[in-house]
Amino acid sequence: MYALLVISSLYISLVDIAIHKIRNRTLAIIGTGFAAITLVGNEEIYLVSALAIFLIGMLGLAFGLGAGDVKLATLFALFFLPLEISKWSDLCNGFIVAGAVLLINHLILRKSLADPIALAPALCAAFIWCAR
């Protein structure tokens, strides 16, 4: 399951950096893969965590967060984010560090802060860190 997370995160991150879109079809395919592995491996899903991330993401939409980012975070939370304070702390720390790296890279490339910043790599990195 972790390998699928890493592989799908690489793909989603590269696509988000290139075109700033996270397609629903991609999320559906990845979600189906996670669901199949979860069913076969009799692993847990974290519905409460996914709902919490979704609600936080809906708040983030008001501040410019993309809908694809919200869907991605909700999908990953469903399979990789137990309702434990240590895991949520890991997720927040991972997102802050990865987001800072993306922001610094954005500024090094001399892009304006008004230009979109791909957040999928930060989300993916945070969930990979959290799922380790």
Buried (B, 14 or more C-beta within 10 A) or exposed (E): BEEBBEEBBEBBBEBBBEEBEBBEEBBEEBBEBBBEBBEEEEEEBBEEBBEBBBEBBEEBEEEEBBEBBBBBBBBBBBBBBBEEEEBBEBBEEBBEBBBEEBEEBBEEEEEEEEEEBBBBBBBBBBBBBBBE
